[in-house]
């Protein structure tokens, strides 16, 4: 991210798990200024004290309110859009709130970034946007379509907009790993939704790497996915327990929560048909065709995938030992075991 040096960068949802990790990354890269936009003044104050870096500037606002975005976007070169409602069960009970933040709010971010003359905007999405079965995934899928529609319809604005899609981030807010750690510390049973349920395993640093790759390689409307291993929920639980000295933990199966999938997908088979393999990443280009469908009456899509979706079930599956090795790379786990 060489062009970050001496640039002004805005992060929406900047006090969250991704936002704080990205902010530190940008400051280490020599950013001139990092604007943190969020609606939680307490988290902003805590972050201000923890970082103690005069290059950080904090803006109270909500992506739902377009007017509150303008001050944070002013003079920005780059924007990372991380603000979202992410909890699957909460969005199931309040889907209209998911739409207001994840769809309408994202549209506000895109339009305000264009008005402010931002050069590049990366929108963070989720595996749950692929074949969505829950309100959070549906709203994120519409966020992706909103970003792609802007890239398709306003390609001459000077704003390069791209999308990154990734799975569960280990030890992020809402992750199951801190829950397992607390249950083990309390000598309580480990609660599993379904032992055979699988999830991608990524660190916060992996998510930052993905966004950096998108920023440096994106063409307007591109979607990027970082390849990631996966494991079953039972393997993950037993790996955490083993690290904390419990080789045979008590496990209680409680059933899936509202809107949960058995396996998650990062790419649909239709996207895989168009994707290019870039080593650690997949890139899916924008479908830039116009509404002149009559051009395609005689010749349809010639490349229809016969492959499978890219899911947490058919990606590389980690053993308990491999999962432990991955967990040991997390600063939070290192701190926990040190204590």
TORGUNU-148895 format. One line per 10 residues: for each residue z, x, y of N, C-alpha, C, O. Coordinates in steps of 0.05 Angstrom, whole numbers, always signed. Atoms other than C-alpha are relative to their C-alpha. Last residue first. Layout:
# TORGUNU-148895
Z,X,Y,Z,X,Y,Z,X,Y,Z,X,Y; ...
This chain:
# TORGUNU-148895
-26,+13,-6,+636,-48,-295,+16,-6,-25,+38,-17,-23; -18,-20,-12,+582,+1,-315,+27,-10,+6,+47,+4,+4; -10,-16,+22,+552,-51,-362,+19,+22,+11,+38,+30,-2; -18,+17,+16,+545,-100,-304,+12,+17,-22,+37,+15,-27; -25,+4,-14,+517,-47,-257,+20,-15,-17,+44,-9,-18; -14,-26,-1,+465,-25,-307,+27,-2,+14,+46,+9,+5; -11,-5,+27,+448,-98,-321,+15,+27,+0,+36,+29,-12; -22,+19,+4,+439,-112,-247,+13,+4,-27,+38,+3,-29; -25,-9,-13,+398,-49,-237,+23,-18,-4,+46,-8,-6; -7,+16,-23,+348,-73,-290,+25,+11,+13,+45,+16,-1
+13,-10,-25,+319,-18,-333,+8,-16,+24,+2,-8,+47; -15,-23,-10,+370,-33,-388,-13,+12,+25,-1,+29,+38; -23,+9,-16,+339,-102,-396,+15,+24,+12,+25,+21,+35; +10,+11,-24,+273,-72,-420,+23,-9,+19,+22,-4,+43; +11,-22,-16,+307,-28,-471,-10,-10,+27,-7,+3,+47; -22,-15,-11,+348,-87,-495,-9,+23,+18,+2,+28,+39; -10,+16,-22,+285,-128,-503,+23,+14,+13,+26,+13,+38; +19,-3,-22,+254,-73,-545,+9,-16,+24,+6,-6,+47; -3,-27,-10,+316,-72,-590,-18,+5,+24,-10,+17,+44; -26,-2,-14,+316,-148,-597,+4,+28,+12,+12,+30,+35
-22,+2,+18,+242,-147,-613,+26,+1,+16,+25,+5,+40; -20,-21,+2,+190,-160,-560,+21,-6,-21,+29,-29,-25; -27,+10,+4,+129,-205,-570,+20,+24,-4,+16,+41,-21; -16,-17,+16,+64,-180,-540,+28,-10,-2,+41,-14,+19; -2,-27,-12,+28,-240,-510,+16,+17,-19,+27,+7,-39; +20,-19,+12,+11,-298,-557,-1,+26,+15,-18,+43,+7; -1,-1,+30,+75,-339,-546,-20,+20,-11,-13,+33,-31; -24,-15,+8,+86,-325,-472,+3,+1,-30,+20,+16,-40; -27,+13,-1,+16,-350,-460,+22,+19,-8,+17,+42,-18; -18,-23,+0,-55,-326,-443,+28,-10,+4,+36,-18,+26
-14,-5,-25,-96,-387,-463,+16,+26,-2,+23,+34,-25; -25,+15,-5,-137,-379,-525,+9,+4,+29,+0,+22,+42; -25,-14,+4,-209,-356,-528,+24,-19,+5,+21,-41,+14; -9,+9,+26,-271,-399,-537,+26,+14,-6,+37,+12,-28; -17,-17,+16,-286,-393,-463,+6,-13,-27,+11,-37,-28; -23,+17,+6,-346,-429,-432,+17,+15,-21,+7,+23,-42; -21,-16,+13,-395,-382,-399,+24,-17,-4,+41,-19,+14; +9,-13,+24,-460,-419,-384,+22,+15,-15,+18,+22,-39; -16,-25,+3,-434,-469,-334,-8,+13,-27,-5,+0,-48; -29,+2,-2,-489,-520,-324,+13,+27,-2,+1,+48,-1
-12,-24,+12,-563,-512,-310,+30,-1,+5,+39,+3,+27; +17,-11,+21,-606,-573,-297,+12,+23,-14,+5,+29,-37; +6,+21,+20,-555,-613,-257,-15,+11,-24,-10,+3,-47; -9,-8,+26,-526,-550,-223,-6,-21,-21,+3,-19,-44; +11,-26,+7,-561,-552,-156,+6,+8,-29,-7,+25,-40; +27,+4,+11,-547,-626,-153,-13,+26,-7,-32,+27,-23; +1,-1,+29,-474,-607,-146,-28,-4,-12,-33,+3,-35; +28,+7,+7,-482,-590,-73,-4,+1,-30,-17,+19,-41; +0,+27,+11,-406,-591,-62,-29,-9,-7,-32,-32,-15; -3,+21,-20,-407,-515,-54,+0,-28,-14,+0,-30,-38
+22,+19,-1,-395,-461,-106,+6,-22,+21,+29,-29,+26; +9,+4,-27,-343,-408,-89,-24,-19,+3,-37,-20,+24; +25,+15,+5,-304,-410,-154,-10,-9,+28,+0,-28,+39; +3,+28,-11,-254,-357,-131,-26,-12,-10,-47,+1,-10; +13,+4,-26,-247,-295,-175,-1,-30,+8,+0,-47,-9; +17,+24,+2,-195,-289,-230,-12,-5,+27,+2,-12,+46; +9,+11,-25,-165,-219,-234,-19,-23,-5,-39,-20,-20; +24,+17,+2,-124,-197,-294,-6,-10,+28,+12,-16,+44; +3,+25,-14,-75,-139,-286,-25,-15,-10,-44,-3,-19; -26,+14,+1,-46,-78,-322,-2,-29,+11,+17,-44,+10
-21,-17,+11,-116,-51,-335,+26,-16,-4,+28,-31,-23; -4,-23,-17,-162,-90,-289,+23,+17,-9,+40,+26,+7; -23,-15,+8,-190,-141,-338,+2,+25,+17,-15,+42,+16; +6,-28,+6,-238,-188,-304,+26,+14,-6,+47,+9,+6; -17,-21,-9,-227,-263,-308,-11,+28,-7,-25,+31,-27; +10,-12,-25,-281,-315,-313,+14,+25,+8,+5,+40,+26; +29,-2,+2,-273,-338,-385,-11,+14,+24,-32,+27,+22; +5,-25,+15,-198,-323,-380,-30,+5,-2,-39,+28,-2; -2,-22,-19,-195,-377,-325,-6,+27,-14,-18,+45,-2; +22,+2,-20,-222,-431,-371,+1,+24,+19,-20,+34,+27
+24,-11,+13,-175,-407,-426,-25,-2,+18,-42,+15,+16; +12,+19,+18,-117,-419,-379,-25,+13,-13,-35,+33,-4; +29,+5,-4,-80,-360,-352,-9,-21,-19,-2,-20,-43; +7,-13,-25,-5,-347,-342,-29,-4,+7,-37,-2,+30; +26,-12,-2,+18,-397,-395,-4,+13,+27,+3,+1,+47; +12,-1,-26,+90,-415,-414,-28,+14,-1,-32,+31,-18; +12,-26,-7,+115,-436,-482,-13,-2,+27,-23,-23,+35; -8,-17,+22,+162,-493,-503,-10,+28,+5,+4,+48,+0; +20,-4,+21,+153,-525,-435,+12,+17,-23,+31,+32,-18; +4,-26,+11,+211,-551,-392,-22,+0,-22,-24,-18,-38
+25,-13,-8,+204,-614,-351,-5,+27,-11,-25,+40,-3; +22,+16,-11,+276,-638,-356,-23,+18,+7,-20,+37,+22; -6,+15,-24,+318,-590,-397,-24,-16,+10,-45,-13,-2; +16,-7,-25,+304,-570,-468,+9,-17,+23,+17,-40,+20; +25,+15,-5,+358,-580,-521,-13,+8,+26,+1,+18,+44; -6,+24,-17,+431,-558,-524,-25,-16,+6,-23,-38,+17; +26,+10,-9,+430,-506,-580,+5,-27,+14,+16,-45,+3; +0,+29,+1,+498,-471,-586,-27,-10,+12,-33,-4,+35; +22,+13,-14,+500,-398,-604,+1,-30,-3,+5,-40,-25; +1,+28,+7,+563,-358,-623,-22,-13,+17,-22,-10,+42
-11,+20,-19,+549,-285,-613,-3,-28,-12,-20,-34,-28; +4,+26,+13,+540,-236,-671,+11,-23,+17,+31,-35,+10; +23,-1,+18,+532,-166,-643,-7,-26,-14,-29,-30,-23; -3,+23,+18,+576,-176,-582,-24,-1,-18,-45,-11,-10; -19,-6,+21,+584,-110,-545,+5,-22,-20,+24,-21,-35; -28,+4,-10,+554,-129,-478,+20,+2,-23,+43,-7,-20; -5,-19,-22,+486,-98,-495,+29,-2,+9,+41,+17,+18; -3,-26,+13,+486,-137,-561,+7,+22,+21,+23,+39,+16; -26,-1,+14,+499,-202,-524,+5,+27,-12,+27,+38,-10; -21,-1,-20,+441,-191,-476,+27,+3,-13,+44,+19,-4
+2,-26,-13,+395,-175,-534,+21,+4,+21,+34,+25,+23; -13,-20,+17,+420,-235,-573,-2,+28,+11,+16,+44,+6; -29,+4,+0,+404,-281,-515,+14,+21,-17,+35,+31,-9; -11,-8,-26,+334,-252,-505,+31,-2,+1,+45,+15,+10; +1,-29,-1,+318,-257,-579,+12,+10,+26,+27,+30,+26; -21,-10,+17,+342,-329,-579,+0,+30,+0,+22,+42,+1; -25,+3,-14,+300,-347,-518,+23,+11,-17,+42,+23,-7; -13,+27,+3,+239,-321,-553,+26,+0,+15,+38,+21,+21; -19,+1,+22,+206,-259,-524,+9,-29,-3,+5,-45,+16; -16,+24,+2,+149,-241,-478,+20,+2,-22,+19,+21,-38
-8,+7,+27,+110,-181,-453,+17,-25,+0,+23,-36,+22; -29,-2,+4,+75,-180,-386,+6,-6,-29,-7,-23,-41; -6,+2,+29,+5,-171,-360,+29,+5,-5,+41,+23,+7; -8,-25,+12,+3,-180,-284,+7,-5,-30,+22,-24,-37; -21,+3,+20,-37,-240,-260,+7,+28,-11,-12,+43,-18; -7,-24,+16,-81,-241,-198,+24,-7,-18,+43,-21,-10; -26,+4,+13,-118,-300,-167,+6,+24,-17,-12,+32,-33; -6,-12,+26,-174,-285,-117,+27,-9,-10,+46,-13,+6; -2,+20,+21,-190,-334,-61,+7,+11,-27,+9,-5,-46; -10,+26,-6,-215,-283,-11,+0,-19,-23,-21,-23,-36
+21,+13,-14,-225,-215,-44,+10,-28,+6,+27,-38,-9; +9,+28,-1,-162,-181,-63,-25,-4,+16,-29,+8,+37; +25,+5,+15,-152,-108,-83,-13,-27,+5,-36,-31,-5; +19,-22,-3,-98,-78,-38,-27,-5,-13,-46,+10,-8; +4,-7,-28,-57,-141,-26,-22,+21,+3,-38,+20,+21; +16,+21,-12,-65,-166,-97,-7,+8,+29,-30,+4,+38; +27,-2,+11,-41,-100,-125,-18,-21,+12,-41,-15,+19; +13,-24,-12,+19,-100,-78,-29,+3,-10,-47,+10,+5; +7,+8,-27,+36,-171,-100,-14,+23,+15,-33,+19,+30; +22,+20,+2,+34,-150,-173,-10,-8,+28,-34,-9,+33
+24,-14,+7,+76,-88,-160,-25,-18,-1,-46,-11,+8; +9,-14,-24,+127,-131,-124,-25,+16,-5,-43,+17,+12; +12,+20,-18,+130,-177,-184,-9,+12,+26,-29,+4,+37; +26,+8,+11,+140,-118,-231,-14,-20,+19,-38,-18,+24; +18,-22,-7,+196,-92,-187,-28,-6,-10,-48,+1,+4; +7,+4,-28,+230,-160,-193,-20,+22,+9,-38,+16,+25; -21,-7,-19,+228,-151,-268,-10,-6,+28,-33,-11,+33; +9,-17,-22,+183,-189,-316,+24,+7,+17,+43,-9,+19; -23,-15,-11,+195,-222,-384,-11,+20,+21,-26,+38,+14; +8,-27,-8,+147,-278,-404,+24,+14,+12,+42,+1,+23
+4,-4,-28,+182,-336,-438,-11,+28,+5,-4,+47,-10; +7,-28,-9,+186,-364,-508,-5,+0,+30,-12,-20,+43; +13,+0,-26,+222,-426,-536,-5,+29,+9,+12,+46,+5; +28,-9,+3,+238,-415,-610,-15,+0,+26,-38,+8,+27; +2,-28,+8,+314,-417,-600,-28,+11,-1,-33,+35,+2; +14,+1,+26,+310,-482,-560,-4,+29,-8,-17,+44,+6; +15,+25,+0,+353,-498,-499,-14,-4,-27,-12,-25,-39; +29,-3,+1,+402,-443,-515,-13,-27,+0,-5,-45,-14; +15,+26,+2,+475,-443,-495,-30,+5,+2,-40,+15,+22; +24,-2,-15,+513,-379,-512,-16,-26,-4,-21,-34,-26
+25,-1,+15,+582,-398,-535,-24,+4,+18,-23,-4,+41; +11,+27,+5,+641,-380,-489,-26,+3,-17,-38,+24,-18; -3,+5,+29,+681,-315,-490,-9,-28,-8,+2,-41,-26; -20,+22,+2,+683,-319,-413,+6,-6,-30,+22,-24,-35; -25,-9,-13,+648,-251,-407,+22,-20,-3,+46,-13,-6; -11,-20,+17,+596,-275,-458,+27,+11,+11,+46,+15,-3; -10,+13,+24,+584,-339,-419,+13,+20,-19,+34,+15,-31; -25,+14,-7,+578,-300,-355,+12,-13,-24,+36,-12,-28; -20,-21,-5,+526,-252,-384,+27,-13,+6,+48,-4,-3; -8,-11,+25,+486,-310,-414,+23,+20,+4,+43,+21,-11
-15,+21,+14,+485,-345,-347,+10,+11,-27,+34,+7,-33; -27,+1,-10,+464,-281,-312,+18,-21,-13,+42,-17,-16; -15,-24,+8,+406,-276,-361,+28,+1,+12,+47,+7,-2; -20,+6,+20,+383,-349,-353,+17,+25,-7,+39,+21,-19; +6,-12,+26,+349,-335,-287,+22,-6,-20,+45,-9,-13; +7,+21,+18,+365,-384,-230,-8,+11,-28,-14,-5,-46; -16,+23,-3,+364,-329,-177,-10,-23,-18,-33,-30,-18; +4,+13,-26,+329,-269,-206,+18,-25,+2,+30,-33,-18; -24,-2,-18,+360,-232,-264,-5,-9,+28,+10,-3,+46; -26,-5,+12,+293,-226,-301,+21,+5,+22,+17,+21,+40
-9,-26,-9,+234,-256,-264,+29,+4,-9,+47,-12,-2; -29,-1,-8,+204,-314,-303,+7,+29,+7,+1,+48,-7; -19,+15,+15,+128,-314,-302,+29,+3,+9,+33,+11,+32; -16,-15,+19,+76,-291,-253,+21,-18,-12,+27,-40,-3; -13,+18,+18,+18,-316,-211,+17,+16,-20,+6,+34,-33; -11,-14,+23,-8,-281,-150,+16,-20,-17,+29,-37,-7; -22,+13,+15,-54,-316,-102,+9,+19,-22,-7,+32,-35; +0,-4,+29,-101,-290,-48,+25,-11,-13,+44,-18,+1; -22,+14,+13,-119,-304,+24,-3,+3,-30,-25,-1,-40; +4,-1,+29,-161,-256,+65,+24,-12,-14,+46,-2,-11
-24,+0,+16,-160,-279,+137,-7,+1,-29,-21,-16,-39; -12,-26,+0,-219,-258,+180,+26,+2,-16,+37,+24,-18; -22,-1,-19,-238,-330,+196,+13,+28,+2,+28,+33,+21; +7,-17,-23,-307,-328,+165,+23,+3,+20,+18,+12,+42; +3,-28,+8,-288,-352,+95,-6,+18,+23,-5,+43,+20; -3,-15,-25,-262,-418,+121,-2,+30,-5,+16,+45,+2; +11,+14,-23,-283,-469,+69,+1,+15,+26,-14,+9,+44; +27,+10,+4,-276,-429,+5,-12,-11,+25,-36,-6,+31; +17,-23,+4,-215,-388,+25,-29,-8,-3,-47,+6,+6; +3,-13,-26,-182,-451,+53,-19,+24,-3,-36,+28,+14
+18,+17,-17,-198,-489,-11,-3,+13,+27,-25,+13,+39; +28,-4,+8,-169,-432,-53,-19,-16,+18,-41,-6,+25; +8,-27,-8,-103,-433,-15,-29,+5,-6,-44,+16,+10; +1,+0,-29,-97,-509,-22,-9,+27,+11,-25,+29,+29; +25,+13,-8,-116,-505,-95,-3,-1,+30,-25,+2,+41; +22,-18,+6,-60,-454,-107,-27,-12,+9,-44,+1,+21; -1,-22,-19,-10,-498,-71,-23,+19,-4,-36,+28,+15; +12,+10,-24,-34,-556,-113,+2,+20,+23,-16,+22,+40; +29,+1,+5,-18,-516,-175,-15,-10,+24,-36,+0,+31; +10,-28,-3,+50,-500,-145,-30,+1,-6,-44,+17,+7
+0,-6,-29,+64,-575,-135,-10,+29,+5,-24,+34,+25; +22,+16,-13,+43,-590,-206,-2,+7,+29,-24,+10,+40; +26,-12,+6,+86,-533,-233,-23,-15,+13,-42,-2,+21; +1,-26,-13,+148,-558,-196,-27,+13,-5,-40,+24,+13; +6,+3,-29,+134,-630,-215,-2,+27,+14,-18,+31,+32; -23,+7,-16,+131,-614,-290,-8,+0,+30,-28,+12,+38; -12,+24,+12,+76,-614,-343,+25,-9,+16,+37,-29,+10; -27,+8,-8,+30,-564,-309,+9,-25,-13,-6,-45,-15; -5,+24,+16,-31,-538,-347,+28,-11,+6,+44,-14,-13; +22,+1,+20,-23,-471,-311,+6,-24,-19,+27,-25,-32
+23,+14,-12,+21,-481,-249,-24,-2,-19,-43,-16,-13; -3,+29,+4,+83,-466,-291,-23,-15,+14,-25,-39,+9; +13,+8,+25,+61,-393,-295,+0,-30,-4,-16,-41,-19; -17,-1,+24,+81,-387,-223,-16,-7,-24,-37,-21,-22; +0,+24,+18,+53,-378,-153,+15,+6,-25,+30,+26,-27; -12,-4,+27,+64,-329,-96,+1,-26,-15,+11,-46,-6; -17,+23,+7,+15,-334,-38,+11,+4,-28,-5,+9,-47; -3,+2,+29,-12,-268,-10,+19,-23,-5,+42,-23,+4; -22,+18,+8,-38,-271,+62,+0,-2,-30,-20,-9,-42; -2,+6,+28,-81,-215,+92,+25,-17,-6,+46,-11,+4
+22,-11,+15,-106,-201,+162,+0,-8,-29,-21,-13,-41; -9,-16,+23,-61,-246,+203,-24,+9,-16,-43,-6,-20; +18,-23,+4,-95,-270,+267,+10,+19,-22,+3,+42,-23; -13,-24,-10,-37,-315,+288,-17,+25,-4,-10,+47,+5; -3,+1,-29,-79,-378,+281,+11,+26,+12,+2,+35,+33; +27,-2,-11,-99,-359,+210,+1,+0,+31,-13,+16,+44; +8,-28,+4,-26,-346,+191,-28,+5,+12,-33,+25,+25; -13,-16,-21,-7,-413,+222,-7,+30,-2,-10,+44,+18; +12,+6,-26,-59,-449,+180,+13,+17,+22,-1,+26,+40; +28,-9,-1,-38,-415,+115,-12,-4,+27,-25,+14,+38
-1,-30,-1,+37,-424,+127,-29,+11,+2,-34,+29,+18; -9,-8,-27,+28,-498,+144,-1,+31,+3,-10,+41,+23; +23,+5,-18,-13,-509,+81,+7,+8,+28,-10,+19,+42; +19,-22,+4,+43,-475,+42,-25,-4,+17,-36,+15,+28; -10,-24,-12,+94,-523,+72,-19,+24,-3,-23,+39,+16; +2,+3,-29,+52,-584,+55,+9,+26,+14,-4,+35,+33; +28,+7,-6,+44,-561,-18,-4,-1,+31,-19,+14,+42; +19,-17,+15,+107,-524,-40,-29,-6,+7,-45,+12,+5; -4,-29,-3,+157,-551,+11,-24,+15,-11,-35,+33,+2; -3,-7,-28,+136,-624,+21,+2,+30,+4,-9,+41,+23
+26,+2,-14,+109,-631,-50,+2,+9,+29,-15,+24,+39; +17,-22,+9,+173,-605,-81,-27,+0,+14,-37,+21,+21; -9,-24,-14,+213,-653,-38,-16,+25,-8,-21,+42,+8; +11,+1,-27,+171,-711,-63,+9,+24,+17,-6,+33,+34; +27,-11,-2,+186,-689,-134,-12,-1,+28,-28,+17,+35; +9,+4,-28,+261,-699,-126,-28,+11,+4,-32,+30,+19; -16,+23,-12,+290,-710,-196,-9,-6,+28,-7,-28,+38; +4,+24,+16,+237,-668,-231,+14,-24,+12,+3,-46,+12; +25,+12,-9,+239,-617,-174,-7,-25,-16,-21,-43,-6; -3,+11,-27,+312,-605,-187,-25,-14,+9,-25,-35,+21
-14,+25,+1,+300,-596,-262,+3,-14,+27,+0,-38,+30; +15,+22,+14,+245,-544,-251,+16,-26,-1,+4,-46,+7; -15,+9,+23,+281,-501,-199,-13,-24,-13,-16,-45,+0; +7,-13,+26,+230,-466,-156,+14,-12,-24,+5,-7,-46; -20,+12,+18,+228,-500,-88,-8,+7,-28,-30,+0,-37; +8,+21,+18,+186,-451,-48,+25,-13,-12,+47,-1,-11; -17,+24,-3,+184,-396,+4,-9,-22,-19,-33,-29,-19; -17,+3,+23,+149,-334,-24,+17,-25,+2,+30,-33,-18; -11,+27,+0,+90,-328,+23,+15,-5,-26,+4,-11,-47; -5,+6,+28,+76,-255,+36,+15,-26,-1,+38,-28,+9
-20,+20,+7,+44,-246,+104,+2,-3,-30,-18,-4,-44; +0,+9,+27,+6,-186,+133,+23,-21,-4,+44,-19,+8; +25,-9,+14,-15,-161,+201,-2,-13,-27,-24,-20,-36; -2,-10,+28,+37,-200,+240,-27,+8,-10,-47,-5,-5; +7,-28,+2,+30,-204,+316,+2,+11,-28,+0,+36,-32; +11,-13,-24,+65,-272,+318,-4,+30,-4,+16,+44,-11; +27,-9,+6,+77,-299,+248,-12,+17,+23,-31,+32,+19; -2,-21,+21,+153,-304,+256,-28,+11,-6,-30,+34,-15; -13,-24,-10,+147,-340,+323,+1,+22,-21,-2,+46,-14; +15,-15,-20,+93,-388,+297,+15,+25,+9,+2,+47,+10
+13,-23,+12,+129,-411,+234,-12,+19,+21,-14,+43,+16; -20,-21,+5,+179,-458,+267,-12,+25,-12,+1,+46,-13; -8,-12,-25,+123,-500,+296,+20,+23,-4,+20,+42,+12; +20,-19,-8,+95,-513,+226,+8,+15,+26,+2,+39,+29; +3,+4,-29,+159,-547,+203,-19,+22,+10,-11,+45,+14; +7,+28,-4,+156,-554,+127,-6,-6,+30,-21,-24,+37; +30,+2,+2,+155,-478,+123,-9,-29,+3,-33,-33,+9; +6,+12,+26,+227,-480,+149,-31,-3,-1,-43,-12,+18; +22,+20,+1,+255,-438,+204,-4,-10,-27,+8,-1,-47; -8,+25,+13,+307,-387,+225,-23,-20,+2,-34,-24,+24
+9,+25,-13,+274,-321,+241,+10,-24,-16,+3,-27,-39; -6,+25,+14,+304,-253,+225,-7,-24,+16,-2,-25,+40; -5,+21,-19,+278,-185,+245,+2,-26,-14,-13,-31,-33; -1,+27,+11,+284,-123,+201,+5,-19,+23,+23,-15,+39; +27,+10,+3,+262,-58,+234,-2,-28,-12,-23,-41,-12; +9,+13,-25,+333,-48,+260,-29,-9,-2,-39,-24,+15; +25,-14,-8,+356,-33,+189,-11,-15,+24,-18,-39,+22; -7,-15,-24,+428,-51,+169,-24,+17,+9,-21,+42,+12; +22,-18,-5,+404,-73,+100,+6,+19,+24,+0,+43,+23; +5,-17,+23,+469,-104,+76,-22,+20,+6,-19,+44,-3
-22,-19,+3,+491,-131,+144,-6,+20,-23,-1,+44,-20; +0,-17,-24,+424,-164,+159,+21,+22,-3,+16,+45,+3; +22,-19,+3,+420,-191,+88,-1,+20,+23,-6,+44,+20; -7,-18,+22,+488,-224,+93,-21,+22,-3,-15,+45,-7; -21,-18,-10,+470,-253,+161,+8,+20,-21,+13,+43,-15; +11,-18,-19,+404,-280,+134,+21,+20,+11,+16,+44,+13; +14,-21,+15,+438,-309,+74,-13,+20,+18,-14,+44,+12; -20,-17,+13,+486,-346,+119,-12,+22,-16,-3,+45,-15; -11,-20,-19,+430,-370,+165,+21,+18,-13,+24,+41,-5; -28,-4,+6,+392,-404,+109,+12,+22,+17,+7,+46,+12
-16,+21,-13,+326,-433,+132,+30,+3,-4,+45,-14,+4; -14,+17,+19,+283,-372,+119,+16,-21,+15,+19,-19,+39; -2,+29,-7,+234,-326,+154,+14,-15,-22,+5,-14,-45; -11,+16,+21,+245,-251,+149,+2,-29,+10,+18,-34,+28; -11,+25,-9,+200,-209,+194,+9,-17,-24,-7,-22,-42; +1,+20,+21,+190,-137,+173,+14,-25,+9,+38,-25,+15; -18,+22,-3,+172,-87,+227,-4,-19,-23,-26,-24,-32; -11,-1,-27,+138,-19,+231,+21,-22,+4,+41,-17,+18; +8,+23,-17,+129,-16,+156,+13,+3,+28,+36,+11,+30; +4,-7,-28,+141,+54,+130,-10,-22,+17,-23,-17,+38
+28,-7,-4,+133,+44,+55,-7,+6,+29,-30,+14,+35; +3,-27,+12,+209,+46,+45,-29,+10,+3,-34,+34,+3; -14,-18,-18,+213,-13,+94,-3,+29,-10,-7,+48,+5; +16,-3,-24,+161,-50,+54,+12,+20,+19,-2,+36,+31; +24,-14,+7,+197,-40,-12,-17,+6,+25,-27,+29,+28; -8,-28,+3,+263,-61,+18,-24,+17,-7,-26,+40,+3; -8,-11,-26,+231,-125,+44,+8,+30,-3,+0,+46,+13; +24,-8,-14,+197,-137,-23,+6,+12,+27,-7,+31,+36; +12,-24,+14,+263,-135,-60,-25,+9,+14,-29,+33,+18; -17,-23,-6,+296,-181,-8,-11,+25,-14,-10,+47,-2
+2,-8,-28,+238,-230,-11,+16,+24,+7,+6,+42,+21; +24,-15,-5,+234,-232,-87,-1,+11,+29,-8,+34,+33; +0,-24,+18,+307,-251,-97,-25,+17,+5,-23,+41,+9; -2,+4,+29,+309,-298,-37,-2,+26,-16,-4,+48,-4; -28,-6,+9,+325,-280,+36,+3,-5,-30,+25,-1,-40; -6,-28,+1,+251,-274,+55,+28,+7,-9,+34,+31,-14; -20,+0,+22,+231,-345,+38,+11,+28,-4,+17,+37,-27; -13,+27,+0,+171,-330,+81,+18,-1,-25,+12,+10,-46; -5,+11,+27,+158,-255,+87,+13,-27,+4,+35,-30,+15; -18,+23,+1,+125,-229,+150,+3,-9,-29,-17,-10,-44
+3,+16,+24,+95,-159,+157,+21,-23,+2,+44,-19,+10; -21,+22,-2,+83,-118,+220,-6,-19,-23,-28,-29,-26; +9,+27,-2,+45,-53,+205,+24,-19,+3,+46,-13,-3; +2,+8,-28,+64,+19,+220,-11,-28,+4,-20,-35,+26; -13,-17,-19,+52,+39,+148,-7,-8,+28,-30,-12,+36; -25,+13,-9,+29,-21,+108,+14,+17,+22,+27,+6,+39; +4,+11,-26,-41,+9,+104,+24,-15,+11,+24,-25,+33; +0,-20,-21,-20,+55,+48,-3,-12,+28,+7,+0,+47; +0,+17,-24,+0,+0,+0,+0,+18,+25,+18,+15,+42
